[in-house]
Amino acid sequence: MNSVKNVQNLCSVIPNAGRHSILVLIAVLAMLGGCSGPALTDYAERGPKLIPEVFFNGELSARGVVKDMSGEVIRTFDADISASWNDAGDVAEPGTMRWRGNTIHMNYVLRIAYGDGTLDVRMDDWMYLITPDTLINQTTMSKWGVDVGELVLVIQKK
């Protein structure tokens, strides 16, 4: 309630012509503040605890969908993975990987096959360990800062 009174007090000293601009600016700033997503620290106390070197080691299976920029599913997949920490051959440039509690957030550039060549796409991964053997991954894919698709998958330890 104090913030409403502060805005009212501010508006009382601003000429009528400038009030509209100030109110629009305040509304835009309030909306932008609501656009921020969850922080990794929000998951620090959640379990089961995800230890990347443990989960992503050995035989895994992945099942999921690829969506285009409109959200339409354009492909499904089912893959067997032999996970290892020794090679990341399709990562085009170093990225970041941070984790807390049951969650990992990764951001990196992935080189994917495209037509007769390759295409580098920025990947923004959020992974959540649901059970000790099951992880859900949601990835936003972007190129030149524009979202071009999404990947949603379940990864299970075998």
PyRosetta script that sets phi, psi and omega in degrees:
from pyrosetta import init, pose_from_sequence

init()
pose = pose_from_sequence("MNSVKNVQNLCSVIPNAGRHSILVLIAVLAMLGGCSGPALTDYAERGPKLIPEVFFNGELSARGVVKDMSGEVIRTFDADISASWNDAGDVAEPGTMRWRGNTIHMNYVLRIAYGDGTLDVRMDDWMYLITPDTLINQTTMSKWGVDVGELVLVIQKK")
pose.set_psi(1, -33.5)
pose.set_omega(1, 178.3)
pose.set_phi(2, -62.4)
pose.set_psi(2, -35.7)
pose.set_omega(2, -179.0)
pose.set_phi(3, -65.8)
pose.set_psi(3, -34.3)
pose.set_omega(3, 177.3)
pose.set_phi(4, -65.5)
pose.set_psi(4, -43.7)
pose.set_omega(4, 179.0)
pose.set_phi(5, -64.6)
pose.set_psi(5, -37.6)
pose.set_omega(5, 178.0)
pose.set_phi(6, -62.4)
pose.set_psi(6, -42.2)
pose.set_omega(6, 178.3)
pose.set_phi(7, -65.6)
pose.set_psi(7, -42.4)
pose.set_omega(7, 178.2)
pose.set_phi(8, -61.1)
pose.set_psi(8, -43.9)
pose.set_omega(8, 178.8)
pose.set_phi(9, -62.7)
pose.set_psi(9, -41.8)
pose.set_omega(9, 178.4)
pose.set_phi(10, -61.3)
pose.set_psi(10, -44.0)
pose.set_omega(10, -178.2)
pose.set_phi(11, -66.8)
pose.set_psi(11, -28.9)
pose.set_omega(11, -178.1)
pose.set_phi(12, -69.4)
pose.set_psi(12, -23.5)
pose.set_omega(12, -179.5)
pose.set_phi(13, -99.4)
pose.set_psi(13, -4.5)
pose.set_omega(13, 179.7)
pose.set_phi(14, -96.7)
pose.set_psi(14, 134.3)
pose.set_omega(14, 177.3)
pose.set_phi(15, -56.0)
pose.set_psi(15, 152.2)
pose.set_omega(15, -176.6)
pose.set_phi(16, -52.6)
pose.set_psi(16, -39.1)
pose.set_omega(16, -177.6)
pose.set_phi(17, -63.8)
pose.set_psi(17, -34.2)
pose.set_omega(17, -177.8)
pose.set_phi(18, -87.5)
pose.set_psi(18, -14.9)
pose.set_omega(18, -177.6)
pose.set_phi(19, -61.4)
pose.set_psi(19, -43.6)
pose.set_omega(19, -178.4)
pose.set_phi(20, -60.0)
pose.set_psi(20, -44.4)
pose.set_omega(20, -179.9)
pose.set_phi(21, -62.6)
pose.set_psi(21, -42.3)
pose.set_omega(21, 179.8)
pose.set_phi(22, -64.8)
pose.set_psi(22, -43.8)
pose.set_omega(22, -179.4)
pose.set_phi(23, -64.7)
pose.set_psi(23, -39.0)
pose.set_omega(23, 176.7)
pose.set_phi(24, -63.5)
pose.set_psi(24, -44.1)
pose.set_omega(24, 178.5)
pose.set_phi(25, -60.5)
pose.set_psi(25, -44.5)
pose.set_omega(25, 179.2)
pose.set_phi(26, -62.8)
pose.set_psi(26, -41.8)
pose.set_omega(26, 179.4)
pose.set_phi(27, -63.6)
pose.set_psi(27, -43.0)
pose.set_omega(27, 178.9)
pose.set_phi(28, -63.5)
pose.set_psi(28, -44.7)
pose.set_omega(28, 179.0)
pose.set_phi(29, -62.3)
pose.set_psi(29, -38.7)
pose.set_omega(29, 178.1)
pose.set_phi(30, -64.3)
pose.set_psi(30, -40.5)
pose.set_omega(30, 178.9)
pose.set_phi(31, -67.6)
pose.set_psi(31, -40.8)
pose.set_omega(31, 179.3)
pose.set_phi(32, -63.6)
pose.set_psi(32, -37.2)
pose.set_omega(32, 177.0)
pose.set_phi(33, -62.2)
pose.set_psi(33, -30.8)
pose.set_omega(33, 178.9)
pose.set_phi(34, -80.9)
pose.set_psi(34, -9.0)
pose.set_omega(34, -177.5)
pose.set_phi(35, -85.3)
pose.set_psi(35, -14.0)
pose.set_omega(35, -178.0)
pose.set_phi(36, -70.3)
pose.set_psi(36, 140.6)
pose.set_omega(36, -178.4)
pose.set_phi(37, -85.5)
pose.set_psi(37, -174.4)
pose.set_omega(37, 179.6)
pose.set_phi(38, -67.6)
pose.set_psi(38, 151.7)
pose.set_omega(38, 176.2)
pose.set_phi(39, -94.9)
pose.set_psi(39, 150.6)
pose.set_omega(39, 179.1)
pose.set_phi(40, -57.3)
pose.set_psi(40, -34.5)
pose.set_omega(40, -179.7)
pose.set_phi(41, -64.3)
pose.set_psi(41, -20.1)
pose.set_omega(41, 177.0)
pose.set_phi(42, -62.2)
pose.set_psi(42, -19.9)
pose.set_omega(42, -175.5)
pose.set_phi(43, -104.6)
pose.set_psi(43, 4.2)
pose.set_omega(43, -172.3)
pose.set_phi(44, -57.1)
pose.set_psi(44, -34.3)
pose.set_omega(44, -176.2)
pose.set_phi(45, -97.7)
pose.set_psi(45, 1.5)
pose.set_omega(45, -177.6)
pose.set_phi(46, -85.0)
pose.set_psi(46, 149.9)
pose.set_omega(46, 179.0)
pose.set_phi(47, -128.8)
pose.set_psi(47, 172.4)
pose.set_omega(47, 2.1)
pose.set_phi(48, -70.4)
pose.set_psi(48, 151.8)
pose.set_omega(48, -177.5)
pose.set_phi(49, -66.3)
pose.set_psi(49, 130.9)
pose.set_omega(49, -179.5)
pose.set_phi(50, -98.6)
pose.set_psi(50, 119.0)
pose.set_omega(50, 175.0)
pose.set_phi(51, -112.6)
pose.set_psi(51, 104.5)
pose.set_omega(51, -172.7)
pose.set_phi(52, -52.1)
pose.set_psi(52, -43.2)
pose.set_omega(52, -177.5)
pose.set_phi(53, -64.3)
pose.set_psi(53, -24.0)
pose.set_omega(53, 178.8)
pose.set_phi(54, -85.9)
pose.set_psi(54, -50.9)
pose.set_omega(54, -176.6)
pose.set_phi(55, -65.4)
pose.set_psi(55, -46.6)
pose.set_omega(55, -176.1)
pose.set_phi(56, -91.4)
pose.set_psi(56, 56.8)
pose.set_omega(56, 177.7)
pose.set_phi(57, -146.4)
pose.set_psi(57, 121.8)
pose.set_omega(57, 179.9)
pose.set_phi(58, 102.7)
pose.set_psi(58, -157.7)
pose.set_omega(58, -174.0)
pose.set_phi(59, -86.5)
pose.set_psi(59, 128.5)
pose.set_omega(59, -179.7)
pose.set_phi(60, -132.3)
pose.set_psi(60, 158.6)
pose.set_omega(60, 169.7)
pose.set_phi(61, -124.5)
pose.set_psi(61, 146.3)
pose.set_omega(61, -179.7)
pose.set_phi(62, -131.8)
pose.set_psi(62, 134.5)
pose.set_omega(62, 177.2)
pose.set_phi(63, -134.7)
pose.set_psi(63, 134.0)
pose.set_omega(63, -178.4)
pose.set_phi(64, -172.7)
pose.set_psi(64, -166.9)
pose.set_omega(64, -179.2)
pose.set_phi(65, -131.8)
pose.set_psi(65, 153.2)
pose.set_omega(65, 171.7)
pose.set_phi(66, -115.1)
pose.set_psi(66, 129.4)
pose.set_omega(66, 179.4)
pose.set_phi(67, -112.6)
pose.set_psi(67, 148.0)
pose.set_omega(67, 174.9)
pose.set_phi(68, -84.0)
pose.set_psi(68, -175.4)
pose.set_omega(68, -174.2)
pose.set_phi(69, -65.7)
pose.set_psi(69, -18.7)
pose.set_omega(69, 177.6)
pose.set_phi(70, -87.8)
pose.set_psi(70, -7.4)
pose.set_omega(70, -179.2)
pose.set_phi(71, 96.5)
pose.set_psi(71, -0.4)
pose.set_omega(71, 179.4)
pose.set_phi(72, -76.9)
pose.set_psi(72, 134.4)
pose.set_omega(72, 176.4)
pose.set_phi(73, -70.0)
pose.set_psi(73, 121.0)
pose.set_omega(73, -178.5)
pose.set_phi(74, -109.3)
pose.set_psi(74, -9.9)
pose.set_omega(74, -178.7)
pose.set_phi(75, -163.8)
pose.set_psi(75, 146.3)
pose.set_omega(75, 170.6)
pose.set_phi(76, -118.4)
pose.set_psi(76, 159.1)
pose.set_omega(76, 178.8)
pose.set_phi(77, -151.0)
pose.set_psi(77, 158.3)
pose.set_omega(77, 178.1)
pose.set_phi(78, -143.4)
pose.set_psi(78, 114.7)
pose.set_omega(78, -173.0)
pose.set_phi(79, -132.5)
pose.set_psi(79, 145.2)
pose.set_omega(79, 169.6)
pose.set_phi(80, -99.7)
pose.set_psi(80, 135.5)
pose.set_omega(80, -175.1)
pose.set_phi(81, -125.9)
pose.set_psi(81, 134.8)
pose.set_omega(81, 171.2)
pose.set_phi(82, -105.6)
pose.set_psi(82, 95.9)
pose.set_omega(82, -171.5)
pose.set_phi(83, -80.7)
pose.set_psi(83, 141.0)
pose.set_omega(83, -179.5)
pose.set_phi(84, -152.5)
pose.set_psi(84, 153.1)
pose.set_omega(84, 177.8)
pose.set_phi(85, -95.5)
pose.set_psi(85, 6.5)
pose.set_omega(85, -174.9)
pose.set_phi(86, -88.4)
pose.set_psi(86, -24.7)
pose.set_omega(86, -172.7)
pose.set_phi(87, -141.5)
pose.set_psi(87, 132.7)
pose.set_omega(87, 172.9)
pose.set_phi(88, -131.0)
pose.set_psi(88, 60.3)
pose.set_omega(88, -170.9)
pose.set_phi(89, -63.8)
pose.set_psi(89, -22.2)
pose.set_omega(89, -178.7)
pose.set_phi(90, -98.5)
pose.set_psi(90, 4.2)
pose.set_omega(90, 176.3)
pose.set_phi(91, -87.9)
pose.set_psi(91, 118.5)
pose.set_omega(91, -172.5)
pose.set_phi(92, -78.8)
pose.set_psi(92, -28.7)
pose.set_omega(92, 178.0)
pose.set_phi(93, -151.6)
pose.set_psi(93, 153.7)
pose.set_omega(93, -177.5)
pose.set_phi(94, -57.5)
pose.set_psi(94, 145.3)
pose.set_omega(94, 179.7)
pose.set_phi(95, -127.5)
pose.set_psi(95, -161.8)
pose.set_omega(95, 178.5)
pose.set_phi(96, -120.5)
pose.set_psi(96, 149.7)
pose.set_omega(96, 174.3)
pose.set_phi(97, -143.4)
pose.set_psi(97, 117.9)
pose.set_omega(97, 178.2)
pose.set_phi(98, -128.6)
pose.set_psi(98, 149.5)
pose.set_omega(98, 179.3)
pose.set_phi(99, -147.4)
pose.set_psi(99, 151.1)
pose.set_omega(99, 176.4)
pose.set_phi(100, -149.6)
pose.set_psi(100, 141.1)
pose.set_omega(100, 176.2)
pose.set_phi(101, 53.9)
pose.set_psi(101, -118.8)
pose.set_omega(101, -178.5)
pose.set_phi(102, -102.3)
pose.set_psi(102, 15.2)
pose.set_omega(102, -169.6)
pose.set_phi(103, -127.6)
pose.set_psi(103, 141.7)
pose.set_omega(103, 173.1)
pose.set_phi(104, -121.3)
pose.set_psi(104, 139.6)
pose.set_omega(104, 170.7)
pose.set_phi(105, -122.5)
pose.set_psi(105, 122.0)
pose.set_omega(105, 178.7)
pose.set_phi(106, -124.0)
pose.set_psi(106, 147.4)
pose.set_omega(106, 176.3)
pose.set_phi(107, -141.5)
pose.set_psi(107, 121.9)
pose.set_omega(107, -174.2)
pose.set_phi(108, -160.3)
pose.set_psi(108, 170.7)
pose.set_omega(108, 176.3)
pose.set_phi(109, -107.3)
pose.set_psi(109, 124.5)
pose.set_omega(109, -178.8)
pose.set_phi(110, -106.5)
pose.set_psi(110, 135.0)
pose.set_omega(110, 176.3)
pose.set_phi(111, -94.7)
pose.set_psi(111, 118.2)
pose.set_omega(111, -177.8)
pose.set_phi(112, -119.2)
pose.set_psi(112, 152.7)
pose.set_omega(112, 175.7)
pose.set_phi(113, -68.5)
pose.set_psi(113, 134.8)
pose.set_omega(113, -179.9)
pose.set_phi(114, -149.3)
pose.set_psi(114, 116.1)
pose.set_omega(114, -177.1)
pose.set_phi(115, 60.1)
pose.set_psi(115, -128.6)
pose.set_omega(115, 178.1)
pose.set_phi(116, -91.0)
pose.set_psi(116, 2.7)
pose.set_omega(116, -176.1)
pose.set_phi(117, -136.2)
pose.set_psi(117, -143.0)
pose.set_omega(117, 179.5)
pose.set_phi(118, -133.0)
pose.set_psi(118, 164.7)
pose.set_omega(118, 179.6)
pose.set_phi(119, -140.0)
pose.set_psi(119, 133.2)
pose.set_omega(119, 176.8)
pose.set_phi(120, -93.3)
pose.set_psi(120, 125.5)
pose.set_omega(120, -176.4)
pose.set_phi(121, -127.4)
pose.set_psi(121, 133.5)
pose.set_omega(121, 176.2)
pose.set_phi(122, -76.8)
pose.set_psi(122, 131.4)
pose.set_omega(122, -179.6)
pose.set_phi(123, -114.2)
pose.set_psi(123, 130.5)
pose.set_omega(123, 176.5)
pose.set_phi(124, -120.2)
pose.set_psi(124, 98.6)
pose.set_omega(124, -173.7)
pose.set_phi(125, -97.2)
pose.set_psi(125, 135.5)
pose.set_omega(125, 167.1)
pose.set_phi(126, -122.1)
pose.set_psi(126, 120.5)
pose.set_omega(126, -178.2)
pose.set_phi(127, -120.7)
pose.set_psi(127, 138.7)
pose.set_omega(127, -176.7)
pose.set_phi(128, -129.9)
pose.set_psi(128, 121.1)
pose.set_omega(128, 177.1)
pose.set_phi(129, -79.4)
pose.set_psi(129, 118.8)
pose.set_omega(129, -176.2)
pose.set_phi(130, -93.3)
pose.set_psi(130, -44.6)
pose.set_omega(130, 172.7)
pose.set_phi(131, -132.6)
pose.set_psi(131, 169.4)
pose.set_omega(131, 179.8)
pose.set_phi(132, -56.2)
pose.set_psi(132, -20.5)
pose.set_omega(132, -177.6)
pose.set_phi(133, -114.1)
pose.set_psi(133, 1.4)
pose.set_omega(133, -174.8)
pose.set_phi(134, -132.5)
pose.set_psi(134, 128.4)
pose.set_omega(134, -178.8)
pose.set_phi(135, -127.8)
pose.set_psi(135, 138.4)
pose.set_omega(135, 174.3)
pose.set_phi(136, -107.3)
pose.set_psi(136, 133.6)
pose.set_omega(136, -177.3)
pose.set_phi(137, -122.8)
pose.set_psi(137, 130.5)
pose.set_omega(137, 173.7)
pose.set_phi(138, -123.9)
pose.set_psi(138, 124.2)
pose.set_omega(138, -175.7)
pose.set_phi(139, -125.4)
pose.set_psi(139, 132.0)
pose.set_omega(139, 170.8)
pose.set_phi(140, -98.9)
pose.set_psi(140, 129.3)
pose.set_omega(140, 179.3)
pose.set_phi(141, -106.0)
pose.set_psi(141, 134.2)
pose.set_omega(141, -179.8)
pose.set_phi(142, -139.5)
pose.set_psi(142, 156.2)
pose.set_omega(142, 177.2)
pose.set_phi(143, -136.9)
pose.set_psi(143, 126.0)
pose.set_omega(143, -178.2)
pose.set_phi(144, 56.2)
pose.set_psi(144, 34.1)
pose.set_omega(144, 177.6)
pose.set_phi(145, 81.5)
pose.set_psi(145, 3.3)
pose.set_omega(145, -179.6)
pose.set_phi(146, -108.5)
pose.set_psi(146, 128.5)
pose.set_omega(146, 177.4)
pose.set_phi(147, -65.5)
pose.set_psi(147, 127.6)
pose.set_omega(147, -178.3)
pose.set_phi(148, -116.3)
pose.set_psi(148, -8.0)
pose.set_omega(148, 179.4)
pose.set_phi(149, 174.9)
pose.set_psi(149, 179.4)
pose.set_omega(149, -178.7)
pose.set_phi(150, -143.5)
pose.set_psi(150, 147.9)
pose.set_omega(150, 178.6)
pose.set_phi(151, -123.7)
pose.set_psi(151, 128.3)
pose.set_omega(151, 176.8)
pose.set_phi(152, -127.9)
pose.set_psi(152, 124.7)
pose.set_omega(152, -177.7)
pose.set_phi(153, -149.4)
pose.set_psi(153, 161.4)
pose.set_omega(153, 173.9)
pose.set_phi(154, -114.8)
pose.set_psi(154, 130.7)
pose.set_omega(154, 177.5)
pose.set_phi(155, -114.4)
pose.set_psi(155, 130.6)
pose.set_omega(155, 179.3)
pose.set_phi(156, -126.1)
pose.set_psi(156, 140.5)
pose.set_omega(156, 172.6)
pose.set_phi(157, -75.2)
pose.set_psi(157, 141.8)
pose.set_omega(157, 178.2)
pose.set_phi(158, -90.3)
pose.dump_pdb("model.pdb")
